[in-house]
């Protein structure tokens, strides 16, 4: 069982930067893992932000998320990261990471970000 764990959420001011991390609770990432970042506000469609492959570090972003969001991973820290610049009130929502391993997708519990104006 793979259990993603997000951390780093909280309350920020508009214009701030914030970085979320995704780790494997009680475990480690392995070579073929793919990490994806999503966000979803209550009552709204889930939005994909982007993905990164653990081994190669190949990144892809949704067109609507290009520019302010950067996904990266660190082998030594055994974490994947989502860095966000220029936070806006409309970025207020719950952010999730998931890990795809051996064709199975595992979801974290999510972390709330609130951006105040």
C-alpha positions in Angstrom: 0.0 0.0 0.0 1.3 3.4 -1.0 0.1 6.4 1.1 1.0 9.8 -0.2 1.2 12.5 2.4 1.0 16.2 1.5 2.3 19.0 3.8 2.9 22.7 3.7 -0.5 24.1 3.4 -1.8 27.0 5.4 -2.9 30.6 5.1 -0.9 33.0 2.9 -1.3 36.5 1.6 -2.0 37.3 -2.0 1.3 37.6 -3.8 3.2 35.2 -1.5 5.0 32.1 -2.6 4.3 28.7 -1.1 5.8 25.2 -1.5 3.9 21.9 -0.8 5.6 18.6 -0.4 4.5 15.1 -1.2 6.1 12.1 0.5 5.3 8.4 0.8 4.1 7.9 4.4 6.1 5.1 5.9 7.9 4.4 2.6 9.9 5.7 -0.3 9.4 6.6 -3.9 10.6 4.1 -6.4 11.9 4.5 -9.9 8.8 4.2 -12.0 6.6 6.3 -9.8 4.7 9.2 -11.2 3.6 12.0 -9.0 0.8 14.3 -9.9 -0.5 17.4 -8.3 -4.2 18.4 -8.3 -6.4 20.8 -6.7 -10.1 20.7 -6.0 -12.5 23.2 -4.4 -15.7 22.0 -2.9 -18.4 21.6 -5.5 -15.9 22.2 -8.4 -14.2 20.0 -10.9 -10.8 18.6 -9.9 -8.0 20.4 -11.8 -4.7 18.8 -12.7 -1.7 21.0 -12.1 1.1 18.8 -13.4 3.1 15.6 -13.1 6.7 14.5 -12.6 8.3 11.1 -13.0 10.4 10.1 -10.1 13.3 8.5 -11.9 13.8 10.9 -14.9 12.2 14.0 -13.4 10.2 14.6 -16.5 7.6 17.3 -15.9 4.4 18.2 -17.6 2.0 20.9 -16.7 -1.6 21.7 -17.5 -1.8 24.6 -19.9 -3.7 26.7 -17.4 -1.1 26.1 -14.7 2.0 27.1 -16.7 4.0 30.0 -15.3 3.3 30.2 -11.6 3.6 26.5 -10.7 6.8 24.4 -10.6 7.0 20.7 -9.8 10.2 19.1 -8.8 11.5 16.2 -6.8 14.5 15.5 -4.6 16.0 12.1 -4.3 17.8 12.7 -1.0 14.8 14.2 0.7 12.6 11.6 -0.9 10.0 14.2 -1.6 8.2 15.8 -4.5 7.4 19.5 -4.4 4.9 21.9 -5.8 6.2 25.5 -5.7 3.7 28.3 -6.3 4.4 31.9 -7.0 2.2 34.9 -6.9 -0.6 33.3 -4.9 -4.1 34.6 -5.7 -7.3 34.3 -3.7 -8.7 32.0 -6.4 -5.9 29.6 -5.5 -7.7 28.9 -2.3 -8.6 25.2 -2.3 -7.4 21.8 -1.3 -4.3 20.5 -3.0 -3.6 16.8 -3.5 -0.7 14.7 -4.7 -1.2 11.3 -6.0 1.3 8.6 -6.8 0.9 6.2 -9.7 2.8 3.0 -9.1 2.4 -0.2 -11.2 -0.7 1.3 -12.9 -2.4 2.0 -9.5 -3.1 5.5 -8.4 -2.9 6.3 -4.7 -4.3 9.6 -3.3 -3.2 11.7 -0.4 -5.6 13.3 2.0 -4.9 16.8 0.7 -3.7 20.0 2.3 -5.7 23.2 2.4 -4.3 26.5 1.2 -6.1 29.8 1.9 -5.0 32.9 0.2 -6.2 36.1 1.8 -6.4 39.3 -0.2 
